[in-house]
Every structure is written in C-alpha cells, then in structure tokens.
Amino acid sequence: MHHEIQADLIDGQFTPEDARELLIDLFSRKTNFHEIKNFSANERFGKDDPVHINRIHALTNSMEQLNRLFQEVKGSDKKLVIRSVVSISVAGE
C-alpha cells in the first residue's frame, strides 16, 4: 500500500514583515526541534547526533539568507510570494 499526502503549508502573498514573522518563526521552531533532539542524544550517548547538527547548520544558513532578503525588501510595497508544500509518505514503500 503506497500512500503519499501533499499538504499546502503556506500558499500566498505576504508583506515583507508578515513573511519574516512567518518564516523566521517556522525556521526557529524547526531549529529548536533539532537542538532538543541533539541535546537528548548528547545526554544519552555522550556525543552530538550528526543528523541533527547538519540540520541545525542548514536551517541557520537558510535563516541568514532569509534575513538578507528581508533587509532588501524592508519598507517597500513589494509582496513576497511563498508556497510551501509538505509531501508525506511512508518510508520503504
């Protein structure tokens, strides 16, 4: 049985301020998730989990890119179009 779900997470036009609030919060929460998981791995096994460390770095880099974009459009009348689709499937199918 193969199931895949496509769910719209974000789909719309946003002011730079609203886009910043939405995306920085989303990326911050995701980063925090990996920090907690890595802390747990460190407590249990005495070492960092490279999967979580890599995700933290990738998310941090993405947030830096987003912040540069937000600085470029800050105070403008421009809208930012954001579309994010989450694809969910069962592993191994």
Secondary structure, DSSP 4 states (H G I P E B T S, - for coil): ---EEEEEEEEEEE-HHHHHHHHHHHHHHHHHHHHHHHHHHHHHHSS--HHHHHHHHHHHHHHHHHHHHHHHHTTSS--EEEEEEEEEE-TT-
